[in-house]
Amino acid sequence: MARPYHPGPKQFVFAVADGTEHQVSVGDPQEAYVAFSAFFRGREADTCAIRDEAAGQSLVLMPAHGLIARIKDADRPRPEYLRAGRANRYLPGAMLFFENGCAGPRPLRTVVLRPRRPGPAAGDARCRTRRRDHDGGGGTGRGSADLGGLGLRGPE
């Protein structure tokens, strides 16, 4: 059994880019995971966000781009992008977020998002990946990008 949230229950908002939002109140991380799994099912291709508004943290799953972004709200929120690699990494990343907030998901690779040069696909983001050792050193990919129309943006 998962360790209960203290103080509990905890509120999360699940959202997709089309404006659909679902608010849940849960007593522990496992209950949050089960609720999000049901919400995410059938939306595996969509960009989905999990917001913990009380803690000022968000996790954005972007399967179409192969990325997960975690965002700590502050004066200047800075998204950190994590390369998901495979489709089966999104739900475990969500579980780690429910257990530990933004301290949960740890990147294996750094992803730097840069605007694409003008051309046929102008406006899209191109991802460049650099491998880094995360055993105590290195950083995470930081940048600015629209996170799937969810109203979450990094610094300009």
NUBATI-838798 format. One line per field, with one value per residue: residue number from 1; residue in three letters; x, y, z of N, C-alpha, C, O in turn. Coordinates in Angstrom, 3 decimals. Example, Ala and Ser with C-alpha at 12.3 -4.5 7.8 and 13.67 -1.06 7.14 Angstrom:
2
k = (1 / 2)
r = (ALA / SER)
n_east = (13.190 / 12.850)
n_north = (-5.690 / -2.250)
n_up = (7.800 / 7.080)
ca_east = (12.300 / 13.670)
ca_north = (-4.500 / -1.060)
ca_up = (7.800 / 7.140)
c_east = (13.200 / 12.900)
c_north = (-3.300 / 0.030)
c_up = (7.800 / 7.870)
o_east = (14.236 / 13.409)
o_north = (-3.319 / 1.138)
o_up = (8.465 / 8.039)
//
This chain:
156
k = (1 / 2 / 3 / 4 / 5 / 6 / 7 / 8 / 9 / 10 / 11 / 12 / 13 / 14 / 15 / 16 / 17 / 18 / 19 / 20 / 21 / 22 / 23 / 24 / 25 / 26 / 27 / 28 / 29 / 30 / 31 / 32 / 33 / 34 / 35 / 36 / 37 / 38 / 39 / 40 / 41 / 42 / 43 / 44 / 45 / 46 / 47 / 48 / 49 / 50 / 51 / 52 / 53 / 54 / 55 / 56 / 57 / 58 / 59 / 60 / 61 / 62 / 63 / 64 / 65 / 66 / 67 / 68 / 69 / 70 / 71 / 72 / 73 / 74 / 75 / 76 / 77 / 78 / 79 / 80 / 81 / 82 / 83 / 84 / 85 / 86 / 87 / 88 / 89 / 90 / 91 / 92 / 93 / 94 / 95 / 96 / 97 / 98 / 99 / 100 / 101 / 102 / 103 / 104 / 105 / 106 / 107 / 108 / 109 / 110 / 111 / 112 / 113 / 114 / 115 / 116 / 117 / 118 / 119 / 120 / 121 / 122 / 123 / 124 / 125 / 126 / 127 / 128 / 129 / 130 / 131 / 132 / 133 / 134 / 135 / 136 / 137 / 138 / 139 / 140 / 141 / 142 / 143 / 144 / 145 / 146 / 147 / 148 / 149 / 150 / 151 / 152 / 153 / 154 / 155 / 156)
r = (MET / ALA / ARG / PRO / TYR / HIS / PRO / GLY / PRO / LYS / GLN / PHE / VAL / PHE / ALA / VAL / ALA / ASP / GLY / THR / GLU / HIS / GLN / VAL / SER / VAL / GLY / ASP / PRO / GLN / GLU / ALA / TYR / VAL / ALA / PHE / SER / ALA / PHE / PHE / ARG / GLY / ARG / GLU / ALA / ASP / THR / CYS / ALA / ILE / ARG / ASP / GLU / ALA / ALA / GLY / GLN / SER / LEU / VAL / LEU / MET / PRO / ALA / HIS / GLY / LEU / ILE / ALA / ARG / ILE / LYS / ASP / ALA / ASP / ARG / PRO / ARG / PRO / GLU / TYR / LEU / ARG / ALA / GLY / ARG / ALA / ASN / ARG / TYR / LEU / PRO / GLY / ALA / MET / LEU / PHE / PHE / GLU / ASN / GLY / CYS / ALA / GLY / PRO / ARG / PRO / LEU / ARG / THR / VAL / VAL / LEU / ARG / PRO / ARG / ARG / PRO / GLY / PRO / ALA / ALA / GLY / ASP / ALA / ARG / CYS / ARG / THR / ARG / ARG / ARG / ASP / HIS / ASP / GLY / GLY / GLY / GLY / THR / GLY / ARG / GLY / SER / ALA / ASP / LEU / GLY / GLY / LEU / GLY / LEU / ARG / GLY / PRO / GLU)
n_east = (0.840 / 0.459 / 2.105 / 0.151 / -0.894 / 0.215 / -0.444 / -3.610 / -6.606 / -5.023 / -5.067 / -5.302 / -5.082 / -5.964 / -5.250 / -5.869 / -4.803 / -7.058 / -8.659 / -10.057 / -10.486 / -9.900 / -10.542 / -9.203 / -9.408 / -7.335 / -6.115 / -3.638 / -0.520 / -0.869 / -3.635 / -3.914 / -2.428 / -3.993 / -6.323 / -5.283 / -4.338 / -6.722 / -7.751 / -5.784 / -5.868 / -6.648 / -5.917 / -3.306 / -1.840 / -2.131 / -1.137 / -0.766 / -1.373 / -0.445 / -1.373 / -0.327 / -1.578 / -1.487 / 1.121 / 2.426 / 3.448 / 3.941 / 3.490 / 4.087 / 3.097 / 4.214 / 3.656 / 3.690 / 5.970 / 7.851 / 8.588 / 8.783 / 7.844 / 8.743 / 7.634 / 8.320 / 6.526 / 7.315 / 8.720 / 9.802 / 8.979 / 10.655 / 10.695 / 11.759 / 12.968 / 12.487 / 13.678 / 11.572 / 11.776 / 10.555 / 7.159 / 6.175 / 7.119 / 5.733 / 3.526 / 4.901 / 6.529 / 4.581 / 3.684 / 5.952 / 5.923 / 3.531 / 4.318 / 6.604 / 6.515 / 8.030 / 10.567 / 10.594 / 10.604 / 13.508 / 15.897 / 17.238 / 18.481 / 19.460 / 17.413 / 17.296 / 15.298 / 14.896 / 13.896 / 12.804 / 14.458 / 13.239 / 11.031 / 9.450 / 8.135 / 7.794 / 7.644 / 7.404 / 8.997 / 12.346 / 14.101 / 17.077 / 19.320 / 21.393 / 23.609 / 24.022 / 25.671 / 23.919 / 24.492 / 24.883 / 26.018 / 25.839 / 23.007 / 19.598 / 17.536 / 16.684 / 14.458 / 12.431 / 9.184 / 6.002 / 3.765 / 2.028 / -0.407 / -1.425 / -1.319 / 0.979 / 4.103 / 7.558 / 10.288 / 10.771)
n_north = (-1.182 / 2.242 / 5.057 / 7.295 / 10.630 / 13.365 / 16.473 / 15.160 / 14.864 / 15.085 / 17.391 / 17.125 / 18.264 / 17.083 / 17.572 / 18.102 / 19.218 / 20.021 / 21.359 / 19.894 / 19.146 / 17.517 / 17.250 / 15.795 / 14.373 / 12.846 / 10.274 / 9.006 / 8.300 / 6.023 / 5.915 / 8.310 / 7.667 / 5.590 / 7.019 / 8.868 / 7.107 / 6.063 / 8.430 / 9.041 / 6.865 / 6.033 / 8.502 / 8.501 / 9.619 / 12.297 / 15.483 / 15.661 / 17.081 / 17.138 / 18.763 / 19.998 / 22.161 / 23.252 / 22.726 / 24.003 / 22.777 / 21.008 / 18.344 / 17.467 / 15.392 / 14.444 / 12.561 / 12.565 / 13.957 / 12.585 / 13.343 / 14.395 / 16.937 / 18.742 / 21.121 / 23.637 / 25.945 / 29.296 / 32.590 / 32.835 / 30.372 / 27.415 / 25.053 / 21.647 / 19.349 / 15.985 / 13.210 / 10.749 / 8.382 / 5.641 / 4.494 / 3.307 / 4.721 / 6.911 / 6.625 / 5.490 / 7.718 / 9.545 / 8.297 / 8.558 / 11.333 / 11.675 / 10.501 / 11.970 / 14.615 / 17.202 / 16.345 / 13.692 / 12.334 / 11.513 / 12.648 / 10.875 / 11.722 / 14.873 / 17.305 / 19.777 / 22.282 / 24.032 / 26.727 / 25.931 / 26.563 / 28.968 / 27.534 / 24.777 / 23.620 / 25.624 / 27.006 / 24.684 / 22.717 / 21.657 / 18.954 / 18.518 / 16.217 / 15.534 / 13.405 / 12.934 / 12.444 / 11.603 / 11.036 / 12.677 / 14.853 / 17.204 / 18.487 / 19.360 / 19.424 / 22.615 / 25.113 / 27.070 / 26.604 / 26.146 / 24.250 / 22.197 / 23.654 / 23.952 / 26.127 / 26.422 / 27.760 / 28.229 / 30.474 / 33.397)
n_up = (0.000 / -0.755 / 0.700 / 2.550 / 1.603 / 3.481 / 4.772 / 3.885 / 1.912 / -1.377 / -4.087 / -7.607 / -10.985 / -14.089 / -17.456 / -20.970 / -24.236 / -25.704 / -23.984 / -22.139 / -18.779 / -15.674 / -12.339 / -9.421 / -6.150 / -3.978 / -1.771 / -1.639 / -3.449 / -5.121 / -5.557 / -6.960 / -9.246 / -10.351 / -10.964 / -12.837 / -14.810 / -15.840 / -16.918 / -18.837 / -20.546 / -23.829 / -24.672 / -25.398 / -27.476 / -27.185 / -25.779 / -22.385 / -19.178 / -15.748 / -12.945 / -9.880 / -8.108 / -5.537 / -4.689 / -6.668 / -8.994 / -12.077 / -14.425 / -17.698 / -20.230 / -23.329 / -25.697 / -28.557 / -29.154 / -27.801 / -25.230 / -21.768 / -19.618 / -16.751 / -14.443 / -12.228 / -10.583 / -10.272 / -9.841 / -12.363 / -14.174 / -15.176 / -17.504 / -17.450 / -19.637 / -20.379 / -22.090 / -23.175 / -24.597 / -24.870 / -25.310 / -23.007 / -20.843 / -19.875 / -17.999 / -15.707 / -15.180 / -14.431 / -12.083 / -10.448 / -10.214 / -8.761 / -6.380 / -5.512 / -6.434 / -8.417 / -7.878 / -8.424 / -11.259 / -13.013 / -15.339 / -18.151 / -20.361 / -21.703 / -23.137 / -25.487 / -26.581 / -29.524 / -31.653 / -34.933 / -38.020 / -40.430 / -42.768 / -44.482 / -42.262 / -40.369 / -37.106 / -35.699 / -33.159 / -32.894 / -31.651 / -29.892 / -28.695 / -25.947 / -24.338 / -20.874 / -17.760 / -14.952 / -12.319 / -10.199 / -11.188 / -13.908 / -15.795 / -16.527 / -19.438 / -20.398 / -21.439 / -23.671 / -24.611 / -26.138 / -24.400 / -25.686 / -25.930 / -23.389 / -21.810 / -20.368 / -20.186 / -20.782 / -19.809 / -21.795)
ca_east = (0.000 / 1.209 / 2.098 / -0.870 / -0.463 / 0.017 / -1.880 / -4.358 / -6.283 / -4.306 / -5.817 / -4.587 / -5.885 / -5.480 / -5.727 / -5.368 / -4.727 / -8.357 / -9.371 / -10.660 / -9.820 / -10.542 / -9.951 / -9.374 / -8.959 / -6.863 / -5.499 / -2.263 / -0.018 / -1.446 / -4.978 / -3.707 / -1.977 / -5.146 / -7.199 / -4.654 / -4.299 / -8.045 / -7.856 / -4.803 / -6.244 / -7.319 / -5.329 / -1.870 / -1.194 / -2.348 / -0.341 / -1.534 / -0.700 / -0.871 / -1.030 / -0.487 / -1.612 / -1.097 / 2.589 / 2.974 / 4.237 / 3.217 / 4.175 / 3.434 / 3.468 / 4.086 / 4.022 / 3.959 / 7.335 / 8.735 / 9.107 / 8.076 / 8.338 / 8.331 / 7.653 / 8.121 / 6.073 / 8.105 / 8.627 / 10.089 / 8.977 / 11.574 / 10.435 / 12.873 / 12.473 / 13.059 / 13.416 / 10.869 / 12.341 / 9.553 / 5.793 / 5.869 / 7.765 / 4.895 / 2.804 / 5.828 / 6.915 / 3.457 / 3.689 / 7.030 / 5.448 / 2.550 / 5.027 / 7.636 / 6.451 / 9.032 / 11.798 / 10.446 / 11.173 / 14.912 / 16.201 / 18.328 / 19.121 / 19.081 / 16.801 / 17.274 / 14.355 / 15.237 / 12.976 / 13.256 / 14.696 / 12.084 / 10.971 / 8.121 / 7.488 / 8.098 / 6.821 / 7.601 / 10.219 / 13.250 / 14.740 / 18.443 / 19.541 / 22.768 / 23.677 / 24.732 / 25.705 / 23.083 / 24.774 / 25.243 / 26.453 / 25.038 / 21.780 / 18.468 / 17.251 / 15.842 / 14.217 / 11.131 / 8.345 / 4.597 / 3.591 / 0.831 / -1.604 / -1.956 / -1.141 / 2.211 / 5.217 / 8.821 / 10.665 / 11.090)
ca_north = (0.000 / 3.489 / 5.934 / 8.339 / 12.027 / 14.032 / 16.293 / 14.660 / 14.395 / 15.996 / 17.730 / 17.198 / 18.569 / 16.449 / 18.387 / 17.859 / 20.445 / 20.439 / 22.082 / 18.966 / 19.081 / 16.643 / 17.459 / 14.657 / 14.471 / 11.485 / 10.100 / 8.522 / 8.290 / 4.927 / 6.348 / 9.324 / 6.944 / 4.881 / 8.042 / 9.401 / 6.032 / 6.040 / 9.657 / 8.975 / 5.787 / 6.549 / 9.799 / 8.278 / 10.458 / 13.694 / 16.096 / 15.679 / 17.718 / 16.872 / 19.953 / 20.028 / 23.616 / 23.609 / 22.676 / 24.816 / 21.908 / 20.351 / 17.376 / 17.453 / 14.223 / 14.779 / 11.356 / 12.846 / 14.483 / 11.712 / 14.145 / 14.693 / 18.196 / 19.036 / 22.571 / 24.154 / 27.327 / 30.268 / 33.876 / 32.517 / 28.915 / 26.872 / 23.636 / 20.733 / 18.361 / 14.661 / 12.342 / 9.560 / 7.221 / 4.636 / 4.809 / 2.787 / 5.540 / 8.035 / 6.339 / 5.448 / 9.103 / 10.132 / 7.718 / 9.220 / 12.687 / 11.574 / 10.142 / 12.922 / 15.901 / 17.408 / 15.642 / 12.290 / 11.881 / 11.890 / 12.521 / 10.054 / 12.533 / 16.272 / 17.695 / 21.220 / 22.651 / 25.267 / 26.957 / 25.464 / 27.638 / 29.123 / 26.530 / 24.200 / 23.291 / 26.724 / 27.033 / 23.440 / 22.666 / 20.559 / 18.519 / 18.046 / 15.435 / 15.334 / 12.484 / 13.432 / 11.566 / 12.205 / 10.419 / 13.704 / 16.025 / 17.473 / 19.246 / 18.884 / 20.316 / 23.751 / 25.918 / 27.695 / 26.013 / 26.012 / 22.861 / 21.560 / 24.448 / 23.789 / 27.363 / 26.349 / 28.182 / 28.546 / 31.870 / 33.847)
ca_up = (0.000 / -0.863 / 1.861 / 2.346 / 1.603 / 4.765 / 5.031 / 2.737 / 0.571 / -2.267 / -5.303 / -8.880 / -12.168 / -15.306 / -18.575 / -22.320 / -25.020 / -26.229 / -22.942 / -21.196 / -17.481 / -14.694 / -11.017 / -8.523 / -4.774 / -3.693 / -0.462 / -1.720 / -4.825 / -5.914 / -5.944 / -8.002 / -10.439 / -10.914 / -11.555 / -14.041 / -15.820 / -16.468 / -17.709 / -19.924 / -21.461 / -25.019 / -25.024 / -25.419 / -28.490 / -26.817 / -24.727 / -21.135 / -18.048 / -14.373 / -12.160 / -8.429 / -7.947 / -4.171 / -4.624 / -7.748 / -9.860 / -13.164 / -15.266 / -19.000 / -21.024 / -24.747 / -26.443 / -29.969 / -29.242 / -27.046 / -24.121 / -20.534 / -19.066 / -15.385 / -14.270 / -10.878 / -10.688 / -9.520 / -10.516 / -13.768 / -14.295 / -16.167 / -17.745 / -17.664 / -20.583 / -20.244 / -23.244 / -22.692 / -25.270 / -25.256 / -24.893 / -21.671 / -19.810 / -19.445 / -16.758 / -14.574 / -14.875 / -13.689 / -10.731 / -9.696 / -9.905 / -7.676 / -5.152 / -5.074 / -7.111 / -9.453 / -7.517 / -8.804 / -12.523 / -13.247 / -16.769 / -18.639 / -21.385 / -21.731 / -24.391 / -25.666 / -27.632 / -30.223 / -32.771 / -36.234 / -38.992 / -41.324 / -43.818 / -44.641 / -40.986 / -39.439 / -35.901 / -34.961 / -32.356 / -33.212 / -30.414 / -29.948 / -27.488 / -25.504 / -23.206 / -19.702 / -16.593 / -13.899 / -11.030 / -9.231 / -11.942 / -15.097 / -15.601 / -17.300 / -20.553 / -20.034 / -22.616 / -23.749 / -25.648 / -25.800 / -23.985 / -26.201 / -25.767 / -22.043 / -21.067 / -19.597 / -21.016 / -20.121 / -19.961 / -23.160)
c_east = (0.880 / 1.070 / 1.086 / -0.240 / -0.740 / 0.397 / -2.584 / -5.807 / -5.603 / -5.114 / -4.877 / -5.580 / -5.204 / -6.068 / -5.127 / -5.510 / -6.075 / -9.206 / -10.055 / -9.835 / -10.624 / -9.823 / -10.241 / -8.848 / -8.600 / -6.130 / -4.059 / -1.827 / -0.621 / -2.840 / -4.896 / -3.314 / -3.140 / -6.082 / -6.595 / -4.593 / -5.620 / -8.232 / -6.988 / -5.171 / -7.054 / -6.788 / -3.812 / -1.141 / -1.308 / -1.319 / -1.224 / -0.702 / -1.305 / -0.431 / -1.322 / -0.423 / -1.190 / 0.432 / 3.227 / 3.856 / 3.346 / 4.117 / 3.389 / 3.987 / 3.198 / 4.507 / 4.357 / 5.386 / 8.339 / 9.328 / 8.180 / 8.677 / 7.853 / 8.563 / 7.400 / 7.729 / 6.908 / 7.909 / 8.855 / 10.126 / 9.890 / 11.276 / 11.737 / 12.323 / 13.233 / 12.700 / 12.785 / 11.398 / 11.304 / 8.191 / 5.485 / 6.544 / 6.861 / 4.177 / 3.744 / 6.339 / 5.837 / 3.447 / 4.774 / 6.642 / 4.441 / 3.231 / 5.904 / 7.572 / 7.522 / 10.362 / 11.760 / 11.122 / 12.601 / 15.253 / 17.342 / 19.125 / 18.640 / 18.520 / 16.758 / 16.342 / 14.766 / 14.226 / 13.607 / 13.483 / 13.484 / 12.149 / 9.586 / 7.405 / 7.775 / 7.131 / 6.926 / 8.875 / 11.044 / 13.978 / 16.155 / 18.720 / 21.026 / 22.722 / 24.477 / 24.687 / 24.920 / 23.291 / 25.168 / 25.707 / 25.515 / 23.777 / 20.656 / 18.232 / 16.319 / 15.634 / 12.834 / 10.363 / 6.912 / 4.359 / 2.213 / -0.455 / -2.214 / -1.765 / 0.074 / 3.354 / 6.446 / 9.140 / 10.996 / 12.543)
c_north = (1.239 / 4.307 / 7.059 / 9.734 / 12.613 / 15.491 / 15.869 / 15.072 / 15.491 / 16.185 / 17.757 / 17.578 / 17.890 / 17.238 / 17.907 / 19.151 / 20.911 / 21.174 / 21.189 / 18.934 / 18.184 / 16.845 / 16.250 / 15.014 / 13.057 / 11.441 / 9.629 / 8.469 / 7.189 / 5.292 / 7.402 / 8.667 / 6.238 / 5.875 / 8.592 / 8.348 / 5.968 / 7.262 / 9.566 / 7.914 / 6.351 / 7.894 / 9.690 / 9.137 / 11.941 / 14.175 / 16.219 / 16.338 / 17.235 / 18.088 / 19.706 / 21.505 / 24.051 / 23.648 / 23.535 / 24.011 / 21.272 / 19.348 / 17.318 / 16.285 / 14.550 / 13.586 / 11.620 / 13.354 / 13.609 / 12.386 / 14.147 / 15.995 / 18.315 / 20.520 / 22.892 / 25.610 / 28.191 / 31.605 / 33.702 / 30.994 / 28.465 / 25.399 / 22.861 / 19.599 / 17.064 / 13.841 / 11.052 / 8.297 / 6.238 / 5.012 / 4.338 / 3.569 / 6.637 / 7.765 / 6.156 / 6.849 / 9.815 / 9.607 / 8.364 / 10.645 / 12.646 / 11.254 / 11.266 / 14.294 / 16.012 / 16.750 / 14.192 / 11.900 / 12.399 / 11.671 / 11.554 / 10.817 / 13.969 / 16.591 / 19.208 / 21.518 / 23.987 / 25.459 / 26.480 / 26.662 / 27.751 / 28.109 / 25.946 / 23.910 / 24.368 / 26.702 / 25.760 / 23.548 / 21.470 / 20.208 / 18.075 / 17.365 / 15.330 / 14.378 / 13.139 / 12.399 / 12.264 / 11.536 / 11.445 / 14.954 / 16.241 / 18.225 / 18.619 / 19.875 / 21.417 / 24.566 / 26.514 / 27.048 / 26.020 / 24.539 / 22.365 / 22.339 / 24.356 / 25.039 / 27.349 / 26.723 / 28.413 / 30.004 / 32.187 / 34.245)
c_up = (0.000 / 0.413 / 1.630 / 2.339 / 2.984 / 4.609 / 3.751 / 2.858 / -0.258 / -3.547 / -6.514 / -9.960 / -13.349 / -16.466 / -19.886 / -23.109 / -25.559 / -25.192 / -21.919 / -19.916 / -16.550 / -13.367 / -10.141 / -7.142 / -4.347 / -2.358 / -0.498 / -3.189 / -5.696 / -6.408 / -7.055 / -9.316 / -11.128 / -11.597 / -12.846 / -15.147 / -16.574 / -17.363 / -18.961 / -20.968 / -22.618 / -25.468 / -25.178 / -26.443 / -28.146 / -25.808 / -23.497 / -20.033 / -16.745 / -13.579 / -10.687 / -8.078 / -6.550 / -4.031 / -5.706 / -8.698 / -10.916 / -13.853 / -16.564 / -19.804 / -22.488 / -25.608 / -27.910 / -30.185 / -28.500 / -25.828 / -22.918 / -20.033 / -17.631 / -15.166 / -12.814 / -11.039 / -9.758 / -10.205 / -12.018 / -13.913 / -15.434 / -16.363 / -17.935 / -18.505 / -20.422 / -21.477 / -22.721 / -23.349 / -25.761 / -24.673 / -23.477 / -20.555 / -19.238 / -18.129 / -15.566 / -14.187 / -14.081 / -12.257 / -9.874 / -9.318 / -8.758 / -6.343 / -4.623 / -5.721 / -8.179 / -9.116 / -7.984 / -10.098 / -12.706 / -14.711 / -17.038 / -19.682 / -21.261 / -23.105 / -24.432 / -26.824 / -28.216 / -31.354 / -34.069 / -37.142 / -39.903 / -42.457 / -43.875 / -43.333 / -39.954 / -38.271 / -35.093 / -34.136 / -32.798 / -31.930 / -30.705 / -28.623 / -27.207 / -24.340 / -22.093 / -18.611 / -15.497 / -12.556 / -9.987 / -9.931 / -13.097 / -14.775 / -16.380 / -18.408 / -20.100 / -21.288 / -22.563 / -24.884 / -25.175 / -25.502 / -24.383 / -25.983 / -24.389 / -21.195 / -20.172 / -20.512 / -20.156 / -20.326 / -21.403 / -23.263)
o_east = (1.913 / 0.054 / 1.156 / 0.788 / -1.796 / 1.566 / -2.150 / -6.180 / -5.610 / -5.762 / -3.794 / -6.766 / -4.013 / -7.261 / -4.019 / -6.238 / -6.229 / -10.337 / -10.581 / -8.624 / -11.850 / -8.613 / -11.361 / -7.957 / -9.452 / -5.596 / -3.320 / -2.666 / -0.858 / -3.186 / -5.707 / -3.802 / -3.258 / -6.580 / -7.303 / -4.782 / -5.638 / -8.804 / -7.419 / -4.823 / -8.035 / -7.165 / -3.112 / 0.061 / -0.635 / -0.714 / -2.303 / 0.516 / -2.501 / 0.756 / -2.409 / 0.647 / -0.593 / 0.970 / 4.434 / 4.889 / 2.161 / 5.340 / 2.171 / 5.193 / 2.072 / 5.594 / 5.234 / 5.945 / 9.543 / 10.441 / 6.973 / 9.899 / 6.694 / 9.545 / 6.396 / 8.498 / 7.160 / 7.031 / 8.190 / 11.191 / 9.897 / 11.569 / 12.695 / 11.335 / 14.461 / 11.532 / 13.392 / 11.457 / 11.187 / 8.091 / 4.622 / 6.540 / 7.196 / 4.218 / 3.415 / 6.555 / 6.131 / 3.228 / 4.541 / 6.986 / 4.490 / 2.765 / 5.950 / 8.510 / 7.888 / 11.211 / 12.788 / 12.129 / 12.855 / 14.935 / 18.282 / 20.320 / 17.542 / 19.089 / 16.242 / 16.574 / 14.962 / 13.754 / 14.814 / 12.776 / 12.779 / 13.213 / 8.637 / 6.176 / 7.979 / 5.945 / 6.573 / 9.728 / 10.503 / 14.423 / 16.399 / 18.386 / 21.823 / 21.886 / 25.478 / 23.772 / 25.226 / 22.371 / 25.749 / 25.780 / 24.514 / 23.511 / 20.755 / 18.668 / 15.283 / 16.542 / 12.154 / 10.863 / 6.631 / 4.729 / 1.346 / -1.515 / -3.398 / -2.021 / 0.189 / 3.561 / 6.363 / 8.358 / 11.456 / 12.998)
o_north = (1.282 / 4.250 / 7.725 / 9.982 / 12.383 / 15.733 / 16.216 / 15.614 / 16.664 / 15.255 / 18.338 / 17.261 / 18.094 / 17.543 / 17.372 / 20.061 / 22.097 / 21.567 / 21.688 / 18.720 / 18.106 / 16.631 / 15.740 / 15.851 / 12.168 / 12.447 / 9.813 / 8.580 / 7.403 / 5.009 / 7.394 / 9.054 / 6.283 / 5.605 / 8.765 / 8.681 / 5.836 / 7.151 / 9.975 / 8.051 / 7.064 / 8.384 / 10.699 / 9.366 / 12.763 / 13.386 / 16.810 / 16.168 / 16.963 / 18.410 / 19.268 / 22.039 / 25.116 / 24.507 / 23.775 / 24.499 / 21.027 / 19.484 / 17.143 / 16.195 / 14.895 / 13.595 / 10.953 / 13.199 / 13.858 / 12.056 / 13.932 / 16.146 / 18.026 / 21.094 / 22.475 / 26.416 / 27.838 / 31.746 / 34.337 / 30.389 / 29.058 / 24.583 / 23.371 / 18.963 / 17.047 / 13.787 / 10.343 / 7.247 / 6.022 / 5.742 / 4.912 / 3.114 / 7.232 / 8.603 / 6.633 / 7.129 / 10.591 / 10.372 / 8.681 / 11.117 / 13.498 / 11.692 / 11.496 / 15.077 / 15.007 / 16.609 / 13.516 / 11.194 / 13.595 / 10.621 / 11.437 / 10.575 / 14.232 / 16.193 / 19.846 / 21.051 / 24.959 / 24.487 / 26.617 / 27.665 / 26.768 / 27.867 / 26.547 / 23.950 / 24.057 / 26.415 / 25.749 / 24.393 / 20.393 / 21.098 / 17.338 / 17.887 / 15.070 / 14.521 / 13.811 / 11.579 / 13.405 / 11.473 / 11.078 / 16.017 / 15.540 / 18.558 / 17.480 / 21.024 / 21.158 / 24.693 / 26.466 / 26.963 / 25.917 / 23.679 / 22.140 / 21.725 / 24.649 / 25.016 / 28.197 / 26.062 / 28.744 / 30.721 / 31.318 / 34.650)
o_up = (0.668 / 1.105 / 0.596 / 2.971 / 3.572 / 4.312 / 2.653 / 3.899 / 0.114 / -4.028 / -6.454 / -9.872 / -13.588 / -16.464 / -19.916 / -22.711 / -25.849 / -25.479 / -20.925 / -19.961 / -16.629 / -13.283 / -10.111 / -6.995 / -4.351 / -1.888 / 0.470 / -4.083 / -6.885 / -7.554 / -7.981 / -10.378 / -12.353 / -12.690 / -13.837 / -16.317 / -17.797 / -18.447 / -20.039 / -22.141 / -22.406 / -26.533 / -25.093 / -26.301 / -28.768 / -25.083 / -23.555 / -19.970 / -16.649 / -13.542 / -10.308 / -7.788 / -6.394 / -3.332 / -5.673 / -9.155 / -10.689 / -13.862 / -16.549 / -20.035 / -22.848 / -26.187 / -28.459 / -31.271 / -28.560 / -25.419 / -23.029 / -20.024 / -17.330 / -15.634 / -12.235 / -11.564 / -8.606 / -11.058 / -12.837 / -13.788 / -16.513 / -15.490 / -18.514 / -18.138 / -20.340 / -21.864 / -21.919 / -22.710 / -26.967 / -23.687 / -22.812 / -19.411 / -18.214 / -17.227 / -14.480 / -13.008 / -13.172 / -11.318 / -8.707 / -8.235 / -7.870 / -5.291 / -3.414 / -5.565 / -8.789 / -9.997 / -7.948 / -10.062 / -12.565 / -15.269 / -16.252 / -19.857 / -20.771 / -24.122 / -23.515 / -27.939 / -27.486 / -31.944 / -34.267 / -37.041 / -40.132 / -43.028 / -43.373 / -43.293 / -38.780 / -38.435 / -33.914 / -34.407 / -33.049 / -31.204 / -31.660 / -27.559 / -28.109 / -23.448 / -22.339 / -18.548 / -15.148 / -11.741 / -8.966 / -9.314 / -13.242 / -13.620 / -16.838 / -18.337 / -19.487 / -22.110 / -21.537 / -26.005 / -23.981 / -26.300 / -23.539 / -25.860 / -24.219 / -19.991 / -19.287 / -21.530 / -18.973 / -20.951 / -22.145 / -24.332)
//
